[in-house]
Amino acid sequence: QLQLVESGGGLVQPGGSLRLSCAASGFTLRNYAIGWFRQAPGNEREGVSCISSSGLSTNYADAVKGRFTISRDNAKNTVYLQMNSLKPEDTAVYYCAAAIGCRRVFDSWGQGTQVTVSS
């Protein structure tokens, strides 16, 4: 199974920024689309953003459009999620996952990283 490791979470004040990283281990990330998902306590997991294997196609949930940016550096085998203008409702555990395409089943998941937006 593919191994993914998220990092970059933490505590930030409203309006602040964080950059999450999703690093691949044991496989070549460039062959996969990577999605970011999040789950807040008591809520179902929701999709946040996805980037195609080539990096040419991206999509975002309405709740984060204009604030979050997904990117990838295939040379570093890493995908990033830049999160700006963070809001308390962005608080969640953030996961990255791999799939053949953004509209396919994500079957390899990381362990997650906690993001808390609070003053």
Kinemage of the C-alpha trace (Angstrom):
@kinemage 1
@onewidth
@group {chain A} dominant
@subgroup {mainchain}
@vectorlist {calphas} color= white
{ca gln a 1} P 0.000 0.000 0.000
{ca leu a 2} L 1.120 3.500 -0.726
{ca gln a 3} L 2.336 5.475 2.268
{ca leu a 4} L 1.472 9.125 2.702
{ca val a 5} L 2.542 11.370 5.579
{ca glu a 6} L 0.948 14.739 6.312
{ca ser a 7} L 2.687 17.539 8.190
{ca gly a 8} L 2.359 21.249 8.799
{ca gly a 9} L -0.716 21.374 10.974
{ca gly a 10} L -0.947 23.390 14.149
{ca leu a 11} L -2.706 26.166 16.012
{ca val a 12} L -3.245 29.436 14.166
{ca gln a 13} L -5.318 32.545 14.797
{ca pro a 14} L -8.240 33.446 12.537
{ca gly a 15} L -6.948 35.142 9.424
{ca gly a 16} L -3.650 33.312 9.626
{ca ser a 17} L -2.009 30.855 7.255
{ca leu a 18} L -0.623 27.347 7.269
{ca arg a 19} L 0.949 25.149 4.618
{ca leu a 20} L 0.271 21.449 4.806
{ca ser a 21} L 2.557 18.924 3.142
{ca cys a 22} L 1.782 15.425 1.953
{ca ala a 23} L 4.895 13.358 1.388
{ca ala a 24} L 4.935 10.011 -0.352
{ca ser a 25} L 7.060 7.110 0.769
{ca gly a 26} L 7.949 4.076 -1.277
{ca phe a 27} L 6.257 5.133 -4.498
{ca thr a 28} L 6.336 7.842 -7.139
{ca leu a 29} L 3.759 10.472 -6.381
{ca arg a 30} L 3.702 11.810 -9.952
{ca asn a 31} L 1.613 8.857 -11.082
{ca tyr a 32} L -1.300 9.757 -8.799
{ca ala a 33} L -3.886 12.405 -8.234
{ca ile a 34} L -3.754 13.652 -4.644
{ca gly a 35} L -6.713 14.875 -2.680
{ca trp a 36} L -6.950 16.742 0.593
{ca phe a 37} L -9.836 15.950 2.892
{ca arg a 38} L -10.811 17.105 6.362
{ca gln a 39} L -12.937 15.892 9.220
{ca ala a 40} L -14.097 17.995 12.128
{ca pro a 41} L -15.437 16.444 15.355
{ca gly a 42} L -18.996 15.253 14.857
{ca asn a 43} L -18.847 15.843 11.108
{ca glu a 44} L -18.386 13.571 8.152
{ca arg a 45} L -15.169 13.686 6.194
{ca glu a 46} L -15.332 16.166 3.331
{ca gly a 47} L -13.262 16.798 0.278
{ca val a 48} L -11.237 20.007 0.288
{ca ser a 49} L -9.168 19.971 -2.878
{ca cys a 50} L -7.619 17.693 -5.462
{ca ile a 51} L -4.781 17.962 -7.959
{ca ser a 52} L -4.285 15.746 -10.989
{ca ser a 53} L -1.133 13.691 -11.471
{ca ser a 54} L 0.175 16.206 -13.989
{ca gly a 55} L -0.727 19.159 -11.809
{ca leu a 56} L -2.623 20.738 -14.681
{ca ser a 57} L -6.048 20.258 -13.117
{ca thr a 58} L -7.176 21.301 -9.663
{ca asn a 59} L -10.491 21.612 -7.891
{ca tyr a 60} L -11.674 23.057 -4.604
{ca ala a 61} L -14.642 22.832 -2.296
{ca asp a 62} L -16.739 25.987 -2.336
{ca ala a 63} L -15.901 26.612 1.322
{ca val a 64} L -12.187 27.060 0.573
{ca lys a 65} L -12.159 28.556 -2.931
{ca gly a 66} L -10.030 31.668 -3.089
{ca arg a 67} L -8.348 30.882 0.246
{ca phe a 68} L -6.641 27.515 -0.284
{ca thr a 69} L -4.216 26.547 -3.024
{ca ile a 70} L -3.108 23.027 -3.857
{ca ser a 71} L 0.188 22.393 -5.623
{ca arg a 72} L 2.656 19.613 -6.180
{ca asp a 73} L 6.401 19.230 -6.532
{ca asn a 74} L 6.910 15.862 -8.144
{ca ala a 75} L 10.677 16.179 -7.834
{ca lys a 76} L 10.205 16.278 -4.056
{ca asn a 77} L 7.451 13.674 -4.141
{ca thr a 78} L 5.263 16.093 -2.190
{ca val a 79} L 1.898 17.812 -2.510
{ca tyr a 80} L 1.097 21.014 -0.634
{ca leu a 81} L -2.032 22.750 0.578
{ca gln a 82} L -1.510 26.440 1.221
{ca met a 83} L -4.264 27.693 3.502
{ca asn a 84} L -4.765 31.447 3.875
{ca ser a 85} L -7.390 33.553 5.640
{ca leu a 86} L -8.141 30.663 7.935
{ca lys a 87} L -11.445 30.595 9.791
{ca pro a 88} L -12.506 28.749 12.942
{ca glu a 89} L -14.684 26.515 10.777
{ca asp a 90} L -11.543 25.263 9.029
{ca thr a 91} L -10.605 23.475 12.244
{ca ala a 92} L -10.331 19.760 11.493
{ca val a 93} L -7.980 16.874 10.974
{ca tyr a 94} L -6.653 17.143 7.434
{ca tyr a 95} L -5.818 14.044 5.421
{ca cys a 96} L -4.199 13.520 2.060
{ca ala a 97} L -5.032 10.552 -0.129
{ca ala a 98} L -3.981 9.100 -3.476
{ca ala a 99} L -6.048 7.921 -6.425
{ca ile a 100} L -5.645 7.253 -10.129
{ca gly a 101} L -7.682 10.379 -10.785
{ca cys a 102} L -9.542 13.021 -8.814
{ca arg a 103} L -12.869 11.373 -9.648
{ca arg a 104} L -11.700 7.898 -8.714
{ca val a 105} L -11.642 6.079 -5.390
{ca phe a 106} L -9.019 7.293 -2.947
{ca asp a 107} L -7.628 4.099 -1.510
{ca ser a 108} L -4.398 5.187 0.161
{ca trp a 109} L -4.593 7.598 3.073
{ca gly a 110} L -2.254 9.360 5.425
{ca gln a 111} L -2.721 9.518 9.192
{ca gly a 112} L -3.822 13.146 9.233
{ca thr a 113} L -2.613 16.390 10.735
{ca gln a 114} L -4.598 18.584 13.124
{ca val a 115} L -5.399 22.153 12.139
{ca thr a 116} L -6.931 24.362 14.826
{ca val a 117} L -8.017 27.919 14.084
{ca ser a 118} L -8.709 29.794 17.273
{ca ser a 119} L -7.935 33.052 19.016
